Amino acid sequence: MTEAVAPSRLDAVQTELEQARKSATLQSLQIPPCPELLVRLREALSHAEPDLNEVARIATSDVAMSATLIKAANSPVYAQTLPVQTLGTALNVLGLDESAALMTRFLAAGAIKVPSNPSMQRFWERSAKRSAAMVYLSRAMPGIHADVAQTYGLFCHVGFPVMLQSVKGYAGTLVEAAARIDRPFIATENANHKTDHAVVGALVAKVWKLSPLVSSAIRLHHDLDLLRKGEAADADVINLIAAGLVAERLMRRHEGLPDDAEWLQHGEAALNWLFVGEQELATWEDELRDILDAV
């Protein structure tokens, strides 16, 4: 898969992340290492013909992960006549893409623990919803690869739990940032800690050796003026950011929540960038309902 991003944009973000990791502000940041099983899974999936035997071996190596896959295969979405009782059957029912997505989420959630915090209670559930919505959108629009979209959706906000674990006073910052209406969320983060969850999330993606396209989009996902001022050479990054904003809006509609400030301010620009109309958006909302219910 070719990541056709202009060196200026991608290289600038990667250089920024390298410098940020060395800064005094982030010296104490504790980024969990990427789980060995996830490294193996990504390797197995990286070939033109994925190593299905290795995927099965990884799935069987953790009892709880196996149980998660079997439970998912027994969900109403797959409408099995007989209960799924074995891992092999579960993998066949789910298919490779869904099995890999569930395994990735399971392993990431095991490595990046979410501290007890009211705003983080459903962190991995919402991350999974965003990931599923991003995969759906990637299939509805050209120019966005499903695997990149899925990874971006899952890891987009991973900076939140990592900062909660490592940065003193960050729990209070979350409350303050959510309450303030005079400045953006990340402005409060930077005022209090000289960094923000977008930078930290991108660092996690870089340390875990995710695609530079994913880490760059995570770093820039609140720089939404790119939707109006971005250049065609940066299209791959901006496509992810725009689709992520649409996915977040669709998730909020599914959850019965009002549109957030970013959608109200930048939603139209995101739709314009993606060449998407309101009718398509309404159709996607209907079609995503069952998918997000399953998550």
N, C-alpha and C positions, 0 to 999 in steps of 0.2 A: 504494500500500500504506500503510495507516494504522498508525502505531506508537503503540498505545494504552497508553502508559506514563505514570503519574502524574508531573506536573511535579516533585514533591518529590524523587523518586528520581533521575530522569534529569537534572534541572537541577543537583542537588547534585553528581552525579558530574562533569558537564561543567564546573561551576565549580571543582571540586577540580583537574581536569586543567589548566585555564587557570592556576590559581595554582601548580600543581606545575611547569609549564613555565617559569615565571618565577623559581622558587626557585634559590638558589645551588647546591643539590645537583645540579640537572639542567641547569644552564647549559651545561655542556660536552658534554651528550648530543648525539650526532650521529645525527639521524634522516634516512635517505635520502629524497629526494623521491619522490613517487609517479611511476612511469614514465608518460611521455606516452601511450604506446600503451595503457596500462591505463586512463588517464583517458578516452581515446577509446572503448575497449571498453565501459566502464561507461555512457558517454553513449549509445552505440549500443543498448545493452540496456535503457535506462531508459524507452523509449517503449512504449506499449501494443502496438504492432507493431514489434518490434526491427528495426533496419536491417541486414538480412542482408548486403547488399552491402558495408557498412562493416566488418562483422565479417570478411568474406572479405578485404577489403583489408588489414586489420590483420594477419590470419594470414599473408598473403603478404609482409608487409613485413620479416619476419625469417626467414632461411633455417632457422635452428636450431629456431624455433618451428614452422615448417611441417613439418620432419622429425619433431618430437615428435608432432604430430597424426597424421601418416601412420603412424608406428610404433604409436600407440595404436589406430588403426583396424584394424591388422593383428593385434591381439592375439586370442587364442582366444575372448575374451568375445563378439566379434562374428561369429565363425565364417563369415568370407567365403569363398566358393568360389574366387574369384580374388584374387590379391594386390592390395591398394590401392596404387596408384602415383602418384596425383595428389592435390593438396590438396583440390580440389573434391569428389572422391569421398570423401576422408577426412571432410570436414565433413558430407557427407550421411550417411555411415555412423554417425558419432558423434552427430549431432544437435546442436541449438543449445546445450542445457544443458551437455552433456558437453564440447563444444568450448570453450565459454566458461570452464568450470571449469579445463580444462587450460591454456588461454591465461593465465588469471589466475594460476595457480600458477607457470607458466613465467616470467611477467613479474615477479611478486613475488620469486621466488627469484633472479632476475637482479639485482634492485635491492638486496635484503637478503642480502648474502653471509654465509655461516655460517663463522666462523673455525674453524681446526683445533682440535677439542676432542673428547675421547672421548665425552662425553655428547651431543654435537651431530651425530654422524656421519650420522644418518638423520633430521635435523630436518625437511626438506621432505617426505620420504617419509611420515613419521608425520603431518605436518600434512595431507597429501593424504588419508591414511587417515581421519583425524578428520573432515575435510570430507566425504568420501564417506559415512561413518557418520552424520553429522549430517543430510545430505540424506535418507538412508534413514529416519531417525527422524522427520524432519519430515513424511514421507509416511505414517508409521504413526500419528502423533498429531495431533490438531487443535490449532490455535493457534500453530503454528510455521511460518513461511514458509520455503520451500526455499532461496531466494536468501540470506536472512539467516542461516539455519543453515549454509549452505555457507561464507559469508564468515567467520562466527564460528569454524567449525572450522578453517579455514585459518590464521587470524591469531591464534588464542587465545593461543599461546605465543611470539608474535613478539618479545616483549620480551627473550627469552633471547639471540638472536644480536646484537641491537642493544646490549644491555648488555656482551656480550663484546667488541664492537668499541670501545666508548666508555669503559667504567668500569674504572679501574685495579684490579687484584686480583680481578676478578669471577670469573675462572677458578678461583681457589682457593676462592672462596665457594661455587661450584657443588659442589665436592668436599665441603666442610664441611657444607653444607646437606643434601646427600644422605645423609651419614653420621650426622647427629645424629638421635636419637630423642626428645630431651627437649623439642623445640619444633618448630613447623611450619617448612616450607621458607622461606616468605616472612619469617618472623621472623628467620632468620639473615641473609637479604638486607638487611632493614631495619637490623639491628644493625650490619652491616658497611658499608652504603652509604647509609642513610637513605632508601632507596626500594627497589622490588622490580620483578620482571618484569611483574606485573599492571598496575602504574601505567605503566611504560614501554611495554608493549604497547598499552595504551589510548591513550597519547599518539601512538603510530604510527598507530593507527586514526583518531584525530582529525585529525592532520596530513594523512593521506591522504584525508580527507573521506569515510570510510566512515560507515555509518549510526550515529547516536548510540546506537541500541539495541545495536549491536555493540560500540562502544567502552565503553559502560557495563557490558555483560556481561563483557567482557575485564577491566575494572577490578575487578569483583566476583567473578570466578570462583573465588577461594579463600575468599570470605566465605560459607561454606557453611551457617552458621547461618540464612541467609535461607530455606533449604529448610524450616525449622521455624517461623521467626518472620516470614517475608515476608507482605505483604498482597496481596490480590487486585489492588489498583491497580498493583502492580509485577509482575504475572504475566508480561508479555512478557520481561522481563529474567530472571526466575527460571526460566521455561521453558527459555531458552537455557542457563543455568547447569546446570540439572538434566539436560537432554539431553546436554550436554557431558560431565558426569560419567558418564552411562550409556555414551556413545560411547567414552570412555577405557577403561571397564571391558571393553567388547566388543572393543576393539583389543588390550588386554592378553590377553584370552582367546584371541584369534586368534593372538597371538604366543607363546602358551604360558607367559605370565608370571603370577605370582600376583597376587591383588588387592592394590592399594596401600592405604596408610593412609587416604587420603581416602574410598575406597569402603567400607572396613571401618567407618569412623566415620559416614559420611553417605549411603551407598548406599541404605539403607532409606528414609531421608527423601526422597531423590530420587525413588525409585519411588512413594512415597506422594503426593508432590506431583504427579507425572505420572499418577497413577491407573493404574499399571502393575504387573502381577503377575509372579511368578517364571516362570510358564509362558510369558508373552509374551516375557520376556527370553531364555529358552532358544530360542524360535522365532526371534527376531531374530538370535541368535548363529549359528544354522544358516543363515539366509537371507543373512546378511552375508558368509559365508565366501568365496564366489566373488567378491563385489564387492571385498573387501579383498585377495584374492589378485591380482586384476587390477591394483590400485594398486601 
